[in-house]
Amino acid sequence: MTRTFASIVFLLFIISLHGCSAVTYKLSKDNTTCLIVETTATASVSYTNSNRQKLVATWPLGEAAAISGQCESETKGQASLNLTFADYWVHMSFASSGGKASLAGIELFVTVQNGSRFLSPNSTGGLLLTASPKLPLSADTEHFACASELRLPFGQPGGSALVLSATKIQAFGVRNGSLSAKFATCALDARSSVPSDSTTAPSNTTAAPSDTTTAPSDTTAAPSNTTAAPSDTTAAPSDSTTASTDTAAPTNGTSTAAPPTSAVPTTASPEPPLLNFTVFNSARVPCLRLQLRASLSILYRLKSGGNATVKVALPADTKASGDCGNSSQTVQLSFMQGWRSDLIFVKKASGYALQHLAADYRLSPALFPNAAEPSANRSAFGNGTYFSVASGTAYYSCRSAETLRLDNFVTMETRDLRAQAFRTDNSSAEFAGSMEQCLDDTPIDNVVPIVVGAALAGLVIIVLIAYLIGRRRHSAGSGYQSV
């Protein structure tokens, strides 16, 4: 009895210790919370510096994340959570089978560059790490609780990993926007004699001390306290504090491998309609406006082993929701029963930029004939500066066709695009302030070429006249006429 009491006290101490810094991420759909992850998370990425030394960069996941994902209602038996930060993102995918939930996959994308996180890395650029932990969680009607440290490695143990502590997860069956009262504990906590009124979920992970950091950890900003409202074509606002993107398709490797090359047939799509969307904050002031014609071009594998491409236009009945954060703002476009595309704008020092893209889609037999994996759900993610606006009060315009590339062999093609994020005025104008055009729309200034051409032509004429006059004088001075 004494040992049991001591174990309980010890467990409560661990929970209280971690709970001080645990961050809660809530995914909402139609103003209803559908997925909750509460944890103290740390990312560790191993890399080689310029001196060929093996180092590990470690930093905590903070609160300033843009949140997006998929609820169970959108994809039966599947759910996902996407956390997008300034220069990295984390994706978690969940599965439900037989009434039991599991953490099916995790992904971490980070831009490796010399700075406070990575010290003189030998190579720079985007790095995508993926893993399939298949970690059993709990029954769908319960939440998973684990005060101990869960280490989810990417590849070999001891290297890159996502480390979770003081964790509570419920990906299915969330009611009233909070975790279920009943919970299942991880195996690591069960060894510490957890009270008998809870159930135990097995774990295929092992506890390990966190990686030694070679770079100072990131500092994080407080999340926005504003909420989002849907576009002109949708209803109630979202109750999440921030929203974000989706991610790359899950794989077991560290990068996405290209399908074998072959002749790629393409299925055409009708002309995309012109769509207009508006995201409002909690005060019903528009913070983001978007107008565009858009289509997704998706390469997929055939049963025969070849590849085909399908182009799907965003239809006129596309619905929108979003978020009016202080550092990032999101518009989420939903269409065709479970398809979704996210556009995330990030605030810069003197303007803003479209920084992240995401797409969720389903390989339905009607749209993807002879697909090697019919009816499979897929995701794609893009990270980078697609376009930027120098002034915070201006809007971006591009009538010309633009191709925005994501991973997983997906591109978004746009035309008649206009976008304005981080608006603070309540004017009735669709797009306020000055306009910043894309390069393809910028009119070519013909004045300079015309002036230069005219000057060259005049110079040629002057030289020719001088030559003829000089020749005539030479002929007259000689006293002879040519015969």
C-alpha positions as CSV (number, residue, x, y, z in Angstrom):
1,M,0.0,0.0,0.0
2,T,2.8,2.4,0.9
3,R,4.7,1.6,-2.3
4,T,1.5,2.2,-4.3
5,F,0.9,5.5,-2.6
6,A,4.5,6.6,-3.2
7,S,4.2,5.6,-6.9
8,I,1.0,7.7,-7.3
9,V,2.7,10.7,-5.6
10,F,5.7,10.3,-7.9
11,L,3.4,10.1,-11.0
12,L,1.5,13.2,-9.9
13,F,4.8,15.0,-9.4
14,I,5.9,14.1,-12.9
15,I,2.6,15.2,-14.4
16,S,2.7,18.5,-12.5
17,L,6.3,19.1,-13.5
18,H,5.6,18.6,-17.2
19,G,2.2,20.2,-17.1
20,C,3.7,23.6,-16.5
21,S,5.1,23.7,-20.0
22,A,2.7,21.4,-21.9
23,V,1.1,23.0,-24.9
24,T,-2.4,22.2,-26.1
25,Y,-3.1,22.0,-29.8
26,K,-6.8,21.8,-30.8
27,L,-8.1,21.2,-34.4
28,S,-11.5,22.5,-35.1
29,K,-14.0,22.0,-37.9
30,D,-17.2,23.9,-38.3
31,N,-16.7,25.6,-34.9
32,T,-16.3,22.2,-33.2
33,T,-13.1,20.8,-31.7
34,C,-12.4,17.3,-33.2
35,L,-8.8,16.5,-32.2
36,I,-6.7,17.4,-29.2
37,V,-3.0,16.9,-28.5
38,E,-1.5,18.2,-25.3
39,T,2.2,17.7,-24.9
40,T,5.6,19.0,-24.2
41,A,7.4,18.2,-27.4
42,T,11.0,18.5,-28.5
43,A,12.4,17.9,-32.0
44,S,16.0,16.6,-32.4
45,V,17.7,16.5,-35.8
46,S,21.1,14.9,-36.4
47,Y,23.3,16.5,-39.0
48,T,27.0,16.9,-40.0
49,N,28.8,20.2,-39.8
50,S,31.5,21.6,-42.1
51,N,34.2,19.7,-40.1
52,R,32.4,16.4,-40.7
53,Q,31.3,16.2,-37.0
54,K,28.1,14.5,-36.1
55,L,25.9,16.9,-34.2
56,V,22.3,17.1,-33.0
57,A,20.1,20.2,-33.1
58,T,17.4,20.2,-30.5
59,W,14.5,22.6,-29.9
60,P,11.1,22.7,-28.2
61,L,7.9,22.9,-30.1
62,G,6.2,26.1,-28.8
63,E,2.7,27.6,-28.9
64,A,3.1,29.8,-32.0
65,A,1.9,27.2,-34.5
66,A,-0.6,27.5,-37.2
67,I,-2.9,24.5,-36.9
68,S,-4.7,22.5,-39.6
69,G,-5.5,18.9,-40.4
70,Q,-8.4,16.5,-40.9
71,C,-11.1,15.4,-38.6
72,E,-12.5,11.9,-38.5
73,S,-15.8,13.2,-40.0
74,E,-13.9,14.1,-43.2
75,T,-12.0,10.8,-43.6
76,K,-13.5,7.7,-42.0
77,G,-11.1,6.1,-39.6
78,Q,-8.4,8.6,-40.2
79,A,-7.4,12.0,-38.7
80,S,-4.4,14.3,-38.9
81,L,-2.8,17.3,-37.2
82,N,-0.4,19.7,-38.8
83,L,1.6,22.2,-36.8
84,T,3.3,24.9,-38.9
85,F,6.0,27.1,-37.3
86,A,8.2,29.8,-38.9
87,D,10.7,27.5,-40.5
88,Y,9.5,24.0,-39.8
89,W,6.4,21.9,-39.6
90,V,5.2,18.7,-37.8
91,H,2.5,16.4,-39.2
92,M,0.9,13.6,-37.1
93,S,-1.5,11.1,-38.7
94,F,-3.9,8.9,-36.7
95,A,-5.8,5.8,-37.5
96,S,-8.8,4.0,-36.0
97,S,-9.4,0.3,-36.4
98,G,-11.8,-1.8,-34.4
99,G,-12.5,1.1,-32.1
100,K,-8.8,1.5,-31.2
101,A,-6.8,4.6,-32.1
102,S,-3.1,4.7,-32.9
103,L,-0.5,7.2,-33.9
104,A,0.2,5.9,-37.4
105,G,2.8,8.4,-38.8
106,I,4.8,11.5,-38.0
107,E,6.7,13.9,-40.3
108,L,9.1,16.7,-39.6
109,F,10.2,19.2,-42.2
110,V,12.9,21.8,-41.3
111,T,15.0,24.1,-43.3
112,V,18.7,23.4,-42.5
113,Q,20.7,26.6,-42.6
114,N,23.5,28.1,-40.6
115,G,22.2,29.9,-37.5
116,S,21.3,29.4,-33.9
117,R,19.8,25.9,-34.5
118,F,22.3,24.4,-37.0
119,L,25.9,25.4,-36.5
120,S,27.8,25.4,-39.8
121,P,26.0,22.5,-41.4
122,N,27.8,20.7,-44.2
123,S,24.7,20.9,-46.4
124,T,21.7,23.2,-46.4
125,G,18.2,23.1,-47.7
126,G,14.9,21.5,-46.8
127,L,15.0,18.2,-44.9
128,L,11.9,15.9,-44.6
129,L,12.0,13.2,-41.9
130,T,9.2,10.6,-41.7
131,A,8.4,7.6,-39.4
132,S,5.6,5.2,-38.9
133,P,5.6,4.5,-35.1
134,K,2.1,2.8,-35.2
135,L,1.9,3.6,-31.5
136,P,-1.3,2.2,-29.9
137,L,-3.1,5.0,-28.1
138,S,-6.6,4.2,-26.6
139,A,-10.1,3.4,-27.4
140,D,-11.8,5.9,-29.7
141,T,-14.0,7.0,-26.8
142,E,-11.0,7.6,-24.4
143,H,-8.0,9.8,-24.4
144,F,-4.4,8.6,-24.3
145,A,-2.2,9.8,-21.3
146,C,1.5,9.3,-20.9
147,A,3.5,11.3,-18.3
148,S,6.7,9.5,-19.2
149,E,8.9,10.5,-22.1
150,L,8.0,8.9,-25.5
151,R,10.8,9.0,-28.0
152,L,9.6,8.6,-31.6
153,P,12.7,8.1,-33.8
154,F,13.1,9.0,-37.4
155,G,15.3,6.1,-38.7
156,Q,18.0,4.8,-36.5
157,P,17.6,5.1,-32.6
158,G,19.8,7.8,-31.1
159,G,19.5,10.1,-34.1
160,S,16.7,12.4,-35.2
161,A,13.5,12.0,-33.2
162,L,10.4,13.7,-31.9
163,V,10.2,13.4,-28.1
164,L,6.9,13.8,-26.3
165,S,6.4,14.2,-22.5
166,A,3.3,14.8,-20.3
167,T,1.2,13.8,-23.3
168,K,-2.5,13.6,-23.7
169,I,-4.0,12.7,-27.1
170,Q,-7.6,12.2,-28.4
171,A,-7.9,12.0,-32.2
172,F,-11.4,10.4,-32.3
173,G,-14.6,10.8,-30.3
174,V,-13.9,14.3,-28.9
175,R,-17.1,15.7,-27.2
176,N,-17.8,19.2,-26.0
177,G,-14.3,20.4,-27.1
178,S,-12.5,18.6,-24.3
179,L,-10.7,15.3,-23.6
180,S,-12.9,12.4,-22.5
181,A,-12.9,11.7,-18.7
182,K,-11.8,8.1,-19.2
183,F,-8.3,7.5,-20.4
184,A,-5.7,4.9,-21.2
185,T,-2.1,5.1,-20.0
186,C,1.0,4.2,-21.8
187,A,3.1,1.1,-20.8
188,L,5.8,3.3,-19.4
189,D,3.4,4.9,-16.9
190,A,1.9,1.5,-16.1
191,R,5.2,0.3,-14.7
192,S,4.9,3.1,-12.1
193,S,1.7,1.6,-10.7
194,V,-0.9,3.9,-12.2
195,P,-4.3,3.8,-10.3
196,S,-6.5,0.8,-11.3
197,D,-9.4,2.9,-12.6
198,S,-7.6,3.6,-15.9
199,T,-6.8,1.2,-18.7
200,T,-3.4,0.7,-20.1
201,A,-2.3,1.1,-23.8
202,P,0.7,-0.8,-24.9
203,S,3.6,1.1,-26.3
204,N,6.2,0.2,-28.9
205,T,8.5,3.1,-27.9
206,T,11.1,3.3,-25.3
207,A,12.0,6.0,-23.0
208,A,15.4,7.6,-23.4
209,P,17.1,10.8,-22.3
210,S,16.8,13.7,-24.6
211,D,19.5,14.5,-27.2
212,T,22.3,16.8,-26.2
213,T,21.8,20.1,-27.9
214,T,24.5,21.7,-29.9
215,A,22.5,24.9,-30.6
216,P,20.4,27.1,-28.4
217,S,16.7,26.3,-28.6
218,D,14.2,28.5,-30.4
219,T,12.2,31.1,-28.7
220,T,8.5,31.1,-29.5
221,A,5.9,33.8,-29.6
222,A,2.5,33.7,-28.0
223,P,-0.3,32.5,-30.2
224,S,-2.9,34.8,-31.6
225,N,-6.1,35.2,-29.6
226,T,-8.2,35.9,-32.6
227,T,-10.5,33.4,-34.3
228,A,-11.3,32.9,-37.9
229,A,-14.5,33.1,-39.8
230,P,-15.2,31.4,-43.1
231,S,-15.3,33.0,-46.5
232,D,-18.1,34.6,-48.4
233,T,-19.4,31.1,-49.2
234,T,-19.4,29.5,-45.8
235,A,-20.8,29.9,-42.3
236,A,-19.6,30.0,-38.8
237,P,-16.0,30.9,-37.7
238,S,-13.5,28.5,-36.4
239,D,-12.8,28.4,-32.6
240,S,-9.1,27.5,-33.0
241,T,-6.6,30.2,-32.2
242,T,-4.4,29.5,-35.2
243,A,-4.7,27.4,-38.3
244,S,-2.3,26.0,-40.8
245,T,-1.3,23.5,-43.3
246,D,-1.1,19.9,-44.3
247,T,1.9,18.0,-45.1
248,A,3.8,15.6,-47.4
249,A,2.5,12.2,-48.1
250,P,3.5,9.7,-45.4
251,T,6.5,7.5,-46.3
252,N,8.9,5.4,-44.3
253,G,12.1,7.1,-45.6
254,T,13.6,10.4,-45.2
255,S,12.5,11.8,-48.6
256,T,9.9,11.2,-51.2
257,A,11.1,9.0,-54.0
258,A,10.0,9.8,-57.6
259,P,7.9,7.2,-59.4
260,P,9.5,5.5,-62.4
261,T,9.5,7.7,-65.5
262,S,7.2,6.7,-68.4
263,A,4.8,8.2,-70.8
264,V,2.3,10.1,-68.5
265,P,-1.2,10.5,-69.8
266,T,-3.1,13.5,-68.6
267,T,-6.8,13.8,-67.8
268,A,-8.0,17.3,-68.5
269,S,-10.3,19.4,-66.3
270,P,-12.9,22.0,-67.1
271,E,-12.0,25.7,-66.8
272,P,-11.8,26.6,-63.1
273,P,-14.4,29.1,-61.9
274,L,-13.5,32.4,-60.3
275,L,-13.7,32.0,-56.5
276,N,-13.9,34.6,-53.8
277,F,-13.2,34.0,-50.2
278,T,-13.0,36.2,-47.0
279,V,-11.7,35.2,-43.5
280,F,-13.0,37.3,-40.6
281,N,-11.6,37.7,-37.1
282,S,-13.7,37.5,-33.9
283,A,-14.8,41.1,-34.4
284,R,-16.1,40.3,-37.9
285,V,-13.4,42.4,-39.5
286,P,-12.0,40.8,-42.6
287,C,-8.3,39.9,-42.1
288,L,-7.7,38.0,-45.4
289,R,-9.2,38.1,-48.8
290,L,-8.5,35.7,-51.7
291,Q,-9.7,35.6,-55.3
292,L,-8.5,33.0,-57.8
293,R,-9.1,30.3,-60.4
294,A,-7.2,27.2,-59.2
295,S,-6.7,23.6,-60.1
296,L,-4.6,20.8,-58.7
297,S,-2.4,18.7,-61.0
298,I,-1.6,15.3,-59.4
299,L,0.7,12.6,-60.6
300,Y,-0.2,9.1,-59.5
301,R,0.9,5.5,-60.0
302,L,-1.0,3.1,-62.2
303,K,-1.6,-0.6,-61.6
304,S,0.4,-1.3,-64.7
305,G,3.4,0.4,-63.1
306,G,3.3,3.6,-65.2
307,N,2.1,7.1,-64.2
308,A,-0.8,9.3,-65.1
309,T,-1.6,12.9,-64.3
310,V,-5.1,14.3,-63.3
311,K,-5.9,18.0,-63.2
312,V,-8.8,18.8,-60.9
313,A,-10.4,22.3,-60.8
314,L,-11.6,23.8,-57.6
315,P,-15.4,23.8,-58.1
316,A,-17.8,26.7,-57.6
317,D,-19.2,25.2,-54.4
318,T,-15.8,25.2,-52.7
319,K,-16.2,26.2,-49.0
320,A,-13.7,28.2,-47.0
321,S,-12.7,28.7,-43.3
322,G,-9.5,30.1,-41.8
323,D,-7.7,31.9,-39.1
324,C,-6.6,35.5,-38.4
325,G,-3.4,35.0,-36.4
326,N,-0.9,37.7,-35.6
327,S,2.0,36.0,-37.2
328,S,0.3,33.7,-39.7
329,Q,-3.1,33.7,-41.4
330,T,-4.7,30.7,-43.1
331,V,-7.5,30.1,-45.6
332,Q,-8.7,26.5,-45.8
333,L,-10.6,25.5,-49.0
334,S,-12.8,22.4,-48.7
335,F,-14.4,20.7,-51.7
336,M,-15.4,17.3,-53.2
337,Q,-16.1,15.5,-50.0
338,G,-12.8,15.4,-48.1
339,W,-10.5,17.3,-50.5
340,R,-8.9,20.3,-49.0
341,S,-6.3,22.9,-49.9
342,D,-4.6,25.3,-47.4
343,L,-2.8,28.5,-48.1
344,I,-0.8,30.0,-45.2
345,F,0.4,33.6,-45.2
346,V,3.3,34.6,-42.9
347,K,4.0,38.1,-41.6
348,K,7.3,39.6,-42.5
349,A,9.2,42.7,-41.2
350,S,7.6,45.0,-43.7
351,G,5.0,42.9,-45.5
352,Y,3.8,39.3,-45.8
353,A,4.2,36.3,-48.0
354,L,2.5,33.1,-49.1
355,Q,4.8,30.7,-47.3
356,H,3.1,27.3,-47.1
357,L,0.7,25.3,-49.2
358,A,-1.1,22.0,-48.4
359,A,-3.4,19.6,-50.2
360,D,-5.5,16.6,-49.1
361,Y,-7.1,14.4,-51.7
362,R,-8.4,11.0,-52.3
363,L,-7.5,8.7,-55.2
364,S,-11.2,8.0,-56.1
365,P,-11.6,5.5,-59.0
366,A,-13.8,8.0,-60.8
367,L,-11.1,10.7,-61.0
368,F,-8.0,8.4,-60.8
369,P,-8.8,5.4,-63.1
370,N,-6.6,2.3,-62.7
371,A,-4.8,3.8,-59.7
372,A,-2.4,1.4,-58.0
373,E,-3.9,2.3,-54.6
374,P,-7.6,3.1,-55.3
375,S,-9.5,5.2,-52.8
376,A,-6.3,5.9,-50.8
377,N,-6.0,9.3,-49.0
378,R,-3.0,11.4,-49.9
379,S,-1.4,14.7,-48.7
380,A,1.1,17.1,-50.2
381,F,2.9,20.0,-48.7
382,G,4.8,23.0,-50.0
383,N,7.2,25.2,-48.0
384,G,8.8,28.3,-49.4
385,T,8.1,31.8,-50.5
386,Y,5.6,31.5,-53.4
387,F,5.1,35.3,-53.6
388,S,5.6,38.2,-51.2
389,V,4.2,41.7,-50.8
390,A,6.6,44.4,-49.7
391,S,4.0,46.6,-48.0
392,G,1.7,45.4,-45.3
393,T,-1.2,47.5,-46.6
394,A,-0.9,46.3,-50.3
395,Y,-2.3,43.3,-52.1
396,Y,-0.9,40.9,-54.5
397,S,-2.3,40.5,-58.1
398,C,-1.4,38.0,-60.8
399,R,-3.7,37.6,-63.8
400,S,-1.2,35.4,-65.5
401,A,-0.9,31.6,-65.0
402,E,1.3,30.6,-62.0
403,T,2.4,27.1,-61.0
404,L,2.9,26.6,-57.2
405,R,4.8,23.4,-56.5
406,L,4.1,21.0,-53.6
407,D,5.8,17.8,-52.8
408,N,4.4,14.3,-53.6
409,F,4.2,15.3,-57.3
410,V,1.4,17.8,-56.8
411,T,1.2,21.4,-58.2
412,M,-1.4,24.1,-57.8
413,E,-2.1,26.1,-60.9
414,T,-3.7,29.5,-60.5
415,R,-4.9,32.4,-62.7
416,D,-6.6,35.7,-61.9
417,L,-5.1,35.6,-58.4
418,R,-5.5,38.4,-55.9
419,A,-4.7,38.0,-52.3
420,Q,-4.4,40.3,-49.3
421,A,-3.6,39.1,-45.7
422,F,-3.2,40.9,-42.4
423,R,-5.8,43.5,-43.1
424,T,-6.9,45.7,-40.2
425,D,-9.4,48.1,-41.9
426,N,-13.1,47.4,-42.2
427,S,-13.5,48.9,-45.6
428,S,-16.0,47.5,-48.0
429,A,-13.4,47.3,-50.8
430,E,-12.5,43.7,-51.7
431,F,-8.8,44.7,-51.9
432,A,-7.5,47.8,-50.3
433,G,-4.3,49.8,-50.7
434,S,-1.8,49.6,-53.5
435,M,-1.4,46.7,-55.9
436,E,1.8,44.7,-56.3
437,Q,1.9,42.7,-59.5
438,C,3.6,39.5,-60.4
439,L,6.4,39.7,-62.9
440,D,4.4,38.2,-65.8
441,D,1.7,40.9,-65.4
442,T,4.2,43.8,-65.3
443,P,3.8,45.7,-68.6
444,I,6.9,45.9,-70.7
445,D,8.3,49.4,-71.0
446,N,9.0,50.0,-74.7
447,V,10.2,53.5,-74.4
448,V,13.8,52.7,-73.7
449,P,14.1,50.2,-76.6
450,I,12.5,52.6,-79.0
451,V,14.8,55.5,-78.0
452,V,17.9,53.2,-78.3
453,G,16.7,51.9,-81.6
454,A,16.0,55.4,-83.0
455,A,19.4,56.6,-81.8
456,L,21.2,53.8,-83.5
457,A,19.2,54.3,-86.7
458,G,20.0,58.0,-86.6
459,L,23.7,57.2,-86.1
460,V,23.7,54.9,-89.1
461,I,22.1,57.6,-91.2
462,I,24.6,60.2,-90.1
463,V,27.5,57.9,-90.8
464,L,26.1,57.1,-94.3
465,I,25.5,60.7,-95.2
466,A,29.1,61.6,-94.0
467,Y,30.5,58.8,-96.2
468,L,28.6,60.0,-99.3
469,I,29.6,63.6,-98.8
470,G,33.3,62.6,-98.3
471,R,33.3,60.4,-101.4
472,R,31.7,63.2,-103.5
473,R,34.3,65.7,-102.4
474,H,37.1,63.2,-103.1
475,S,35.8,62.6,-106.6
476,A,35.5,66.4,-107.3
477,G,39.0,67.2,-106.1
478,S,40.7,64.6,-108.3
479,G,39.5,66.4,-111.6
480,Y,38.5,63.1,-113.2
481,Q,35.1,61.6,-113.7
482,S,34.6,57.9,-113.5
483,V,33.6,56.3,-116.8
